[in-house]
Amino acid sequence: MIDAKSISKGSISAWQSEISDIVQVGQHVVDLKWIDGNRQFETLTITNNSTIVYDTMLSNVILEGTKKGSFIKYLGWIWQYDQRAENFTRGRIVADVTPACRNGSLITCEKICSAYLMLGDAKVNCRCKEEKFCNLEYSYAWKVGFNKIKVGYDKFTLEVEGILGSGGNGNGSFSEYCR
């Protein structure tokens, strides 16, 4: 079992540096203990008098969207949740490919792979195979709290390790053709 007392001073310093922009005088730092049967863990929460400002566990709402030729994962703060992707301001993971064509033949594949997450970490890996079409493969991961993102042996796969905080990962592929 792990709790906040087993976290290294370096990890705590990094976390304090990461959240320093949102912490203000008059806010409260609360150490919450979560108990699920025999398992328990702790999260650190920052609140003001009316709302949660930050929590290592509860600060994620995810909306996954797709459109032809792309994958997008919107990451939001739990207190902003209203099911409209444009309001998910915490972060975003995007994998997108568009074929550049001339007379119906593929010239090249233009890909966009980007990820960001406020007060956390998000990564995306993309590789595109150009044949008679654009085939984009992607893997992604995001994490908050004291978790870490680990790159797989294949240098492409991403995983999340740890239990203090939250995160997720996944992968997929799609193809786009010239029209």
N, C-alpha and C positions, 0 to 999 in steps of 0.2 A: 504494500500500500504506500502511496506517495502523498505527501501534502506539502504545503507551502514551506515548511521548515527544511525540506530536503532540496530546495531549489538553490542553485549556486548564487553567490553574491553577484557574479558577472551577469547572470540571466536577469536577476532582479534589477540591476543597474540599467541594463538594456531596455527592460520594460518601462522603468521610470523615465528614461530619456524619450522613449517612443510616445508616451502619453503626456509629456510635460506641456504640450501646447493646449490640451483640453482641460487640464486641472487648474482650478481657480481657487482663490481664497474664499472660504465659506462653504465649500463643497465637503462632502463626507466620504471617507474611504472606509468601506465595510468589508470585513472578511467573512464570507458566507460559507458555511459548512453544509454540504449536500449529502444526504444519506439515502441510499437505494439498497434496501436489504442489508447485507453485510458489507457493501462497498460504500465508501465515503470519499469525498474529495472537497477541495476548497476552491472558491473563486474570489477574486478581488473585484469589488464593485465601487464605482465612484458615482455619487448621487448629489444633486442639489436638493433643495427643499420640495421640489415638485416632480422630478423625473430622474431616471437612470441616465447618466452621461456616458458611462462605459462599464462594461463587464467582460471579463475574459471568457465567459461562457455564453451569455445570453445576447450577445450583440450581433447575431447573424440571422438574417432572413434571406432566403435564396429564391430567385425566380429564374427559371431556365427558359430561354426563348430560342427559337430556330427560325430561320428564313432560308430560302433556297440558297445553298452555297455557304452557309455559315452556322456556327454554333456560338451562342452567347449565354453567359451565366451572369446575372445581376446579383450583387451582394448588397444587402441593406442593413441598416440598424433596426433592431426589433421594434423600437418605438416609432419608426417612420413607416411601418408596413401599411400599405394601402393598395397593393396589387397593381400599381402602375409602374412599369419598369423605369420610366424617366425619373421617378422619385427615389430610386435605390441609389443613394449617394455614397455608400461605403466602398464599393469597388465593382470591378467588372473583369470578366475573362472572355476574350474573343478569339475565335479561330475562323478565318474567312478566306475564301479563294474565289477569284474571278478569272476565267479564261480570257486571254487576249487572242482574238481570232481575226483572220483575214480570209474572206471568201469561204467561210465555213470551216477553215482549217486552223488548228491550234498553232499559235506562234509561241506563246509562253503562258505561264500561270503566275498571276499576281496574288500573293498571299499577305494577309495581315494576321499576326498572332501577337496579342498583347494581353497583359494582366496587371492589375494594380489593386491594392487593398489598403485603405486608410487604417492605421493602427493594427497592422498584421502583415502578412506576406502572401502574395499570390504569384504563381508561376504557370506558364503554359509553354509546351514544346510542340513544334509543328514540323512536319516534313511532307514535302509535296513531290509526288511522282508525276512526271509529264510523259504521257504516252499519246494516245489520240484524244485524251481528256485530262483534266486535272484531278488527281486523287490526293486529298489532303487527310493526313492522319494527325491526330492531336492527343496530348495527354495534359492534364492540368491538376493543380493542387492549390489549396488555400488553407491558411491557419491563423489562429489568434491565440493569445495566451502564451504558455510556455512550450507549445508544441514546436516541431521543426519539420521542414520539408526535406525529404530524402530523395535523391536521384537514384533510379534503379541501375542495375549492372549494365543494362543496355544503353545507358546514357540518355534515354528518352522518357522512360516511365517515371512518374513522380508519385511519391507516397507521403502521408503525414504520420509522424510518430509522436507519441506523448499522450498524456491523459489530462493535463491541466490546461484547459482551453477547449477550443473546438476547431474543426477543420473538415475538409473533404477533398476527394480526388476522383478522377474518372478519366475516361478516354473514349475515343470514337473516330469515325472517318466518314467522309462523304466525297462524292465526285461531281464535277461540273463539266459539261460538254459545250462545245461550240454549237450555236444554233443557226 
